[in-house]
């Protein structure tokens, strides 16, 4: 089946003039060509493929390491232990504040991209694993979705596939400008750096401790940018002293029959968290603060 899928056609936009909501409006963002919808039968085949990938990843180091970093940063084990010790009189307001949201940006179209299908499989597996770690959040999440997803390449068929796995499709392009109100994991595999910068800059301040970003390795940007001046100006590199980065594997061994597909979907990913003790020092970094303000202002 995977042989039928073609990579989504993407092209860099030339004009930097802001466009209407739903289209690209940031330097470095990509304009995505429309992807045709697929038949119901192919949707079902894609759903089966996503399930199979999620099953493979459930016991993988990729999922275990990502889950471990999220659990540690948000202290989910402490929350779970506290709730387990409570009887029926659980403080709903306190536990609501511990609700965890999962947001997926930039996966692409599942109808056209093998990478997108594999990444959706990871998102499904991570969602299930987080639900096990946060029973209180699930208990009080009535009428609220704990996982949302958006990519401009997604079509109606993609939306139906997404909804099958109880993920909500975000209805407009947020361009990474979402301001979080509770603990939020952003899964952003292989996105452009402007999207990462928007997510972080729009939440810089007290809200940043509620953020985890799973995406391109920020430290790799520093390794690959050779010009020292350009490296110094890159926000993701300036952030490095103030975050914790956990590199992730591709999920399967090199001997796996589909190693190349998993490697393509998950190469160069890391979990990025912002520990409180490092943020205390970050507040004193005037250069970093100025960059954050400038990016946040552009994102308004």
BELCOR-V600162 format. One line per field, one symbol per residue. psi: psi as a letter, one per 20 degrees, with the letter a starting at -180 (. if undefined). Layout:
BEGIN
psi: ???
END
This chain:
BEGIN
psi: hhhhpqqppqqpqhpjpqrrpirpjqpirqppqqpqrrrhghghhgghggggghggihjqhggggggghggggjlhhggggghhiqbilpoggghhhjqpqppppkhapiiiphgggghhgggghggghhhhimhgghhjkpjppjpqqppiipahggghgghhjkqpppiqoikjjppqirppooompkrqhhgghggghijpbhhhijppooapphhhghhhohphghghipghhhhhijrppoqqrihrriiqhkghghghhjqkqqpprnqhhhhhhhhinhggggggggghghi.
END
